[in-house]
Amino acid sequence: MKTAENIKNVALILFIILGITHITSGLMLSNGYFMPTSMIINRVLDIPFAMTALIYAFMTIYTGIDEKSRKIPSIVMIIITLLIFLTLLYINLFIPDKSSLITTI
């Protein structure tokens, strides 16, 4: 029980840090500030930001469930997290960005 609480607390801290950094880099990218750096930060942090959000959300749900009935929800949460991670990975690697399509035309 204490381990789940610790994971939830660490995920919350990482979610806040990554969220602020990702949103700031997105705003900097849209306004044209520090273009190479803000673009790299924005492109790199989308999957870690989403994963920390998922881990925090699922650990909050997990700690709210009584200890006797945690087995099946934890398996379902792991499967959902892996599916979302693989979907995000597929989108980032195999679906081209609109800006790269415009520059090639």
ZISUL-V970810 format. One record per residue. N is the residue number from 1. PSI is psi in whole degrees, 0 to 359 (NA if undefined). Layout:
n,psi
N,PSI
N,PSI
This chain:
n,psi
1,319
2,326
3,317
4,321
5,319
6,318
7,319
8,318
9,318
10,319
11,324
12,316
13,314
14,323
15,317
16,314
17,311
18,324
19,313
20,317
21,317
22,316
23,319
24,317
25,326
26,319
27,320
28,322
29,317
30,334
31,355
32,20
33,137
34,55
35,306
36,317
37,315
38,327
39,317
40,314
41,318
42,319
43,328
44,326
45,359
46,318
47,313
48,324
49,315
50,322
51,321
52,327
53,317
54,316
55,317
56,316
57,313
58,327
59,329
60,317
61,317
62,318
63,341
64,346
65,143
66,155
67,337
68,331
69,37
70,344
71,304
72,315
73,326
74,322
75,317
76,319
77,321
78,317
79,316
80,317
81,316
82,320
83,318
84,320
85,314
86,324
87,315
88,320
89,317
90,315
91,317
92,326
93,324
94,348
95,118
96,155
97,154
98,323
99,325
100,332
101,323
102,321
103,335
104,343
105,NA
